[in-house]
Amino acid sequence: MERTTVIHILPYKLDTGGVVCMEEIYSAIRELKDNIQVHPTNKLSLILGDGLNQAYVRKICEYIFYGTEMRIALLTPKRTVVARRDVTRAQTHKVVVRSGQESYADLLKSVKDNIDLGKVGVCVKTIKKSIGGDLVLEVSGDRQNAGALKEAISRKLEKEVRLVNNLVTVHVLDIDATTTKAQVEEALRKSTGCDNSQSVVVTSLRPTRDGNQIATCQTNGRDAALLVRTGRIKIGWVNCRIRERVVVPRCYKCLEFGHVKKDCKGPDRSDRCINCNQPGHSAEECSGAHYCPGCDTNDHRADTNKCPKFRALLKAERRQKLAGNRADTNKCPKFRALLKAERRQKLAGKGKLKRQDQ
């Protein structure tokens, strides 16, 4: 008996409601204990079928075999794992209606009274108020639905309306010169595992100075995070790099980079021309010389990407995003711990590190 594994099949009955009668289980295990006393052993395996509560059986075994040295193993059937469906988030776009001098409550009432969503054929998911008091309508569906609502509001209310999407922009680098937009989109969709033709859209595919191409793509946040985390994707013969688009904040109050209007502590230049920094006219009407107030130089205008401050902020933001998305960065806590342990081991081998027991 010591070398033989004895497995006892535990029978039980189910009633019409699907509830197990625990009294029968108790009687069966009590009878099993009496049989074990005839053939002594200190190991017992019980097979539990579907519908039998493992916690109840364990408590019964603890009560019946209390004070003995019996080791009991409860064997349960393997659960089948149902594969999760790849559910793609519904695409949404935001329609922003400028309030102007009108209050948010009056603006919302005016839009609801004059716009019939049934006739426009759109579904508004959420209604919010922006920091500036504007009306933000989040519309479900593709960009055409949001565009239809934008046109209806602009036509009936004569309000300033703009369309904002919730898509994330990524750049695909090192694409060879013969690759087309359709091939880039197909490779990105296969990488994200989505068959929807609108899941990834290549907005531009332009040549670079080294003879290759760079693609600007838009997709939802989940797929964008997956692509950026992967870092590379094979398109044709080349493993192309994937980078998230970096946006440097710009303030329309002081006309400098690195922050937005609500966090601005600089002078108010909102009435100044972006080109020459003089009041009284706009950049479209300006014929003066360039001037950047942030750099205090006449080499460029205030909103150009040639500004040295903008280039420095852009470079720092790119380095930060790249370090945060890379899995092999030296900022990883596990890497730092292993590096520290390796250094201590080397110092101990050279006799430069004192032992704790000395």
C-alpha positions in Angstrom: 0.0 0.0 0.0 2.9 2.4 0.6 4.1 2.1 -3.0 0.7 2.0 -4.6 -1.3 5.2 -5.4 -5.0 4.6 -4.6 -7.5 7.0 -6.2 -11.1 7.0 -4.9 -13.8 8.3 -7.2 -16.2 10.3 -5.1 -19.8 9.8 -6.3 -22.5 12.4 -5.8 -26.0 13.3 -7.1 -27.4 16.5 -8.5 -30.9 17.6 -8.0 -33.0 19.4 -10.6 -31.9 22.8 -9.4 -28.2 21.9 -9.9 -27.4 22.1 -6.1 -25.2 19.3 -4.7 -26.5 17.4 -1.7 -23.6 17.8 0.8 -25.1 15.3 3.2 -24.5 12.5 0.6 -21.0 13.8 0.1 -20.4 13.7 3.9 -21.7 10.1 4.2 -19.5 9.0 1.2 -16.4 10.4 2.8 -17.3 9.0 6.2 -17.7 5.6 4.6 -14.4 6.0 2.8 -12.6 6.7 6.1 -14.0 3.4 7.5 -12.7 1.5 4.5 -9.3 3.2 4.8 -9.0 1.9 8.4 -9.2 -1.6 7.0 -6.4 -0.9 4.6 -4.3 1.7 6.3 -2.7 4.5 4.2 -1.7 8.1 4.8 -2.4 9.4 1.3 -5.7 9.9 -0.3 -6.8 11.4 -3.7 -10.4 12.5 -4.4 -11.6 13.2 -7.9 -14.2 16.0 -7.8 -16.6 16.2 -10.8 -18.2 19.3 -12.4 -20.6 21.0 -10.1 -19.0 20.0 -6.9 -17.8 22.8 -4.6 -14.2 22.2 -3.8 -14.3 24.4 -0.7 -17.2 22.4 0.8 -15.4 19.1 0.2 -12.2 20.4 1.8 -14.1 21.5 4.9 -15.8 18.1 5.2 -12.4 16.3 4.8 -10.9 18.5 7.5 -13.7 17.7 9.9 -13.8 13.9 9.2 -10.0 13.4 9.2 -9.2 15.8 12.0 -6.5 14.5 14.3 -5.1 12.1 11.7 -2.0 12.3 9.5 -3.9 11.8 6.3 -2.7 13.8 3.3 -5.6 14.4 0.9 -5.4 15.7 -2.7 -8.5 17.1 -4.3 -8.4 16.6 -8.1 -10.7 18.9 -10.2 -11.4 18.8 -13.9 -9.3 21.1 -16.1 -11.2 24.2 -17.0 -11.5 25.1 -20.7 -10.3 28.6 -21.4 -12.5 30.4 -23.8 -10.5 32.6 -26.2 -11.4 36.3 -25.9 -12.6 38.0 -29.0 -10.6 40.8 -30.4 -12.9 43.6 -29.7 -11.9 46.9 -31.3 -13.1 50.0 -29.6 -15.7 52.0 -31.4 -14.2 55.0 -33.1 -15.3 58.4 -31.9 -14.8 62.0 -32.9 -15.3 65.3 -31.1 -17.3 68.2 -32.5 -16.3 71.4 -30.7 -18.7 74.4 -30.9 -17.2 77.8 -29.9 -19.3 79.6 -27.3 -18.1 83.1 -28.0 -20.0 85.5 -25.8 -22.8 83.0 -25.2 -23.0 81.0 -22.0 -22.6 77.2 -22.1 -26.2 76.5 -21.0 -27.6 78.8 -23.7 -25.3 77.3 -26.3 -26.3 73.7 -25.4 -30.0 74.6 -25.4 -29.7 76.3 -28.8 -28.0 73.3 -30.3 -30.5 70.8 -28.9 -33.5 73.0 -30.1 -32.2 73.5 -33.6 -30.5 70.2 -34.5 -32.4 67.0 -35.1 -30.0 64.1 -34.6 -32.4 61.7 -36.2 -32.4 63.6 -39.5 -28.6 64.1 -39.4 -28.1 60.4 -38.7 -25.6 60.5 -35.9 -25.3 59.3 -32.3 -23.9 61.6 -29.6 -22.0 59.6 -27.0 -21.2 62.3 -24.5 -21.7 66.0 -24.0 -19.0 68.0 -22.1 -17.9 71.5 -21.4 -14.3 72.5 -22.2 -12.1 74.6 -20.1 -12.8 77.6 -22.2 -16.6 77.1 -22.0 -17.0 75.6 -25.4 -19.5 72.7 -26.1 -17.8 69.4 -26.9 -19.9 66.7 -28.5 -18.4 63.2 -28.8 -19.9 61.4 -31.8 -19.8 57.6 -32.4 -18.8 56.3 -35.8 -16.4 57.4 -38.5 -15.4 60.9 -39.4 -18.2 61.3 -41.9 -20.8 61.1 -39.1 -19.0 63.8 -37.1 -18.6 65.9 -40.3 -22.3 65.7 -41.0 -23.1 67.1 -37.5 -20.5 69.8 -37.9 -22.0 70.9 -41.1 -25.5 70.9 -39.6 -24.5 73.1 -36.7 -22.5 75.5 -38.8 -25.4 75.9 -41.3 -28.3 76.4 -38.9 -26.6 78.2 -36.0 -23.8 80.0 -37.9 -21.4 79.0 -35.1 -17.6 78.4 -35.3 -17.4 74.6 -35.3 -14.3 72.4 -35.6 -13.8 68.6 -35.7 -11.3 66.8 -33.5 -10.6 63.1 -33.6 -9.4 60.8 -30.8 -6.8 59.1 -33.0 -3.2 58.8 -32.2 -0.5 59.6 -34.8 2.5 57.4 -35.2 5.4 57.6 -37.7 6.9 54.6 -39.6 10.5 55.2 -40.6 13.0 53.4 -43.0 10.3 52.4 -45.6 11.9 51.6 -49.0 11.1 53.8 -52.0 8.9 51.1 -53.7 6.4 50.6 -50.9 2.9 52.0 -51.3 0.4 53.3 -48.8 -1.7 50.1 -49.1 1.2 47.9 -48.2 2.0 50.0 -45.1 -1.6 49.9 -44.0 -1.8 46.1 -44.6 1.4 45.5 -42.5 0.1 47.7 -39.7 -3.3 45.9 -39.6 -1.6 42.5 -39.5 0.6 43.6 -36.6 -2.3 44.9 -34.6 -4.5 41.9 -35.4 -7.4 43.9 -36.7 -9.2 43.3 -40.0 -11.1 46.6 -40.0 -10.1 48.6 -43.1 -10.5 51.9 -41.1 -8.4 50.7 -38.0 -5.2 52.2 -39.4 -5.1 55.0 -42.0 -1.9 56.3 -43.6 -2.4 60.0 -44.0 0.9 60.7 -45.8 3.8 58.8 -47.3 6.7 61.1 -48.2 10.3 60.6 -49.3 13.3 61.4 -47.1 16.8 62.7 -48.0 18.3 59.2 -47.8 16.1 57.8 -50.5 13.6 56.0 -48.2 10.1 57.0 -47.1 8.4 58.0 -43.9 4.7 57.3 -43.3 2.4 59.2 -40.9 -0.4 57.0 -39.7 -3.5 57.4 -37.5 -5.1 54.7 -35.4 -6.8 54.3 -32.0 -5.0 54.5 -28.7 -4.9 50.7 -28.1 -3.3 49.8 -31.4 -1.0 52.8 -31.3 0.3 51.7 -27.9 0.8 48.2 -29.2 2.8 49.4 -32.3 5.0 51.8 -30.3 5.7 49.1 -27.7 6.7 46.7 -30.5 9.1 49.3 -31.9 9.6 47.8 -35.3 7.5 46.2 -38.1 8.6 44.4 -41.2 7.4 46.0 -44.4 8.8 44.3 -47.5 12.4 43.6 -46.8 13.0 46.2 -44.1 12.3 46.1 -40.3 10.9 49.6 -40.1 11.0 51.7 -36.9 7.8 53.0 -35.3 7.7 56.2 -33.3 4.9 58.0 -31.7 4.3 61.6 -32.9 5.8 64.1 -30.4 3.9 67.3 -29.9 5.5 70.3 -28.2 2.9 72.5 -26.4 2.6 76.1 -27.6 1.2 79.0 -25.7 -1.0 81.5 -27.6 -0.6 84.1 -24.9 3.1 84.7 -24.8 3.8 83.1 -28.2 6.4 80.7 -26.8 6.8 76.9 -26.6 6.9 74.5 -23.7 3.5 75.3 -22.0 -0.1 76.2 -22.7 -2.1 79.3 -22.0 -3.5 78.2 -18.6 0.0 77.6 -17.3 1.5 80.8 -18.8 3.3 83.2 -16.5 4.8 85.3 -19.3 3.7 88.6 -20.9 0.4 88.8 -22.8 1.3 88.9 -26.6 -2.1 87.5 -27.8 -2.8 90.7 -29.8 0.6 90.7 -31.4 1.5 89.5 -34.9 3.2 86.1 -35.0 5.5 87.2 -37.8 6.8 90.6 -36.5 5.5 90.7 -32.9 3.8 94.1 -33.5 0.1 94.8 -32.6 -2.6 95.9 -34.9 -2.6 93.3 -37.7 -2.3 89.6 -38.3 0.5 87.5 -39.9 -1.5 87.2 -43.2 -1.4 91.0 -43.6 2.2 91.4 -42.3 5.0 92.6 -44.5 7.5 93.3 -41.8 10.6 91.4 -40.8 10.6 88.2 -38.8 11.0 88.4 -35.0 10.8 85.7 -32.3 10.1 87.1 -28.8 11.2 83.8 -27.2 14.7 83.9 -28.8 14.9 87.7 -29.2 16.1 87.3 -32.7 15.1 88.3 -36.3 16.0 85.0 -37.8 12.6 83.4 -37.7 9.0 84.0 -36.7 7.4 82.9 -33.4 5.6 79.8 -34.6 8.2 78.2 -36.9 9.7 74.8 -36.2 13.1 76.3 -36.9 13.1 78.0 -33.5 16.1 76.7 -31.4 13.9 76.5 -28.3 11.3 74.4 -30.2 14.0 72.1 -31.5 15.5 71.6 -28.1 12.1 70.8 -26.5 11.3 68.5 -29.4 14.6 66.6 -29.0 14.1 66.2 -25.2 10.5 65.0 -25.6 11.6 62.5 -28.2 14.3 61.1 -26.0 11.9 60.8 -23.1 9.2 59.0 -25.1 11.8 56.7 -26.6 13.2 55.8 -23.2 9.7 55.2 -21.8 8.6 52.9 -24.7 11.8 50.8 -25.0 11.9 47.5 -23.1 15.8 47.5 -23.1 16.3 50.9 -21.4 18.8 51.1 -18.6 16.1 52.8 -16.5 14.3 49.5 -16.0 14.2 48.6 -12.2 15.1 44.9 -12.9 18.1 46.0 -15.0 19.3 48.4 -12.3 19.0 45.7 -9.6 20.9 43.1 -11.7 23.6 45.7 -12.6 24.0 46.6 -8.9 24.3 43.0 -7.9 26.9 42.3 -10.7 29.0 45.3 -9.6 29.0 44.2 -6.0 30.0 40.7 -7.0 32.9 42.0 -9.1 34.1 44.3 -6.3 33.9 41.4 -3.8 36.0 39.3 -6.1 38.7 42.0 -6.3 38.7 42.4 -2.5 37.4 46.0 -2.6 34.2 45.1 -0.8 34.3 44.1 2.8 32.3 41.1 3.8 29.4 41.4 6.3 30.8 38.8 8.7 34.2 40.5 9.2 
